[in-house]
């Protein structure tokens, strides 16, 4: 007698325990005059904030280079604990948990050579993390944006706010669902 396979299940979320690190949202070197803040909320299909998601960002440096500097996950040589960035180098990588209101924020520099910052979202209920892009401006001629109808295109464009802030909300499903990319 054979039994049917067990259905897939999500595990966790354990993101808040193992993946965030000190200074994970401080991608820009401390005090850099060109710093911008990319922030937003992660919402579920019912429009409720997701308080236990994790958001990662990747981007090229302002000069367009994509090598980044090592240092996002530096360890203390004595204790072995993660101490995060040195506050001087630009690594191009950020990782932050959402707070109790589903909000997240990354302080970074404008990306060079592309009009967007790559974003990945890890959240409860997802078997696989989701990839998207946060465009800091509408970019006519961009292959991805040009392939989308206006309502879907709008889900990828961050809204410019005061003092170099850009708001980019992620809607996991439902009305206004963010466009996600498949790799």
Buried (B, 14 or more C-beta within 10 A) or exposed (E): EEEEEEEEEEEBBEBBEEBBBEBBBBBBBEEBEEBBBBBBBBBBEEEEBBBBBBBBBBBBBBEEEEEBBEBBBBEEEEEEEBBBBBEEBBBBBBBBBBEEEBBBBBBBBBBEEBBBBBBBBBBBEBEEBBBBBBBBEEBEEBEBBEEBEEEBBBBBBBEEEEEBBBBBBBBBEEEEBBBBEEE
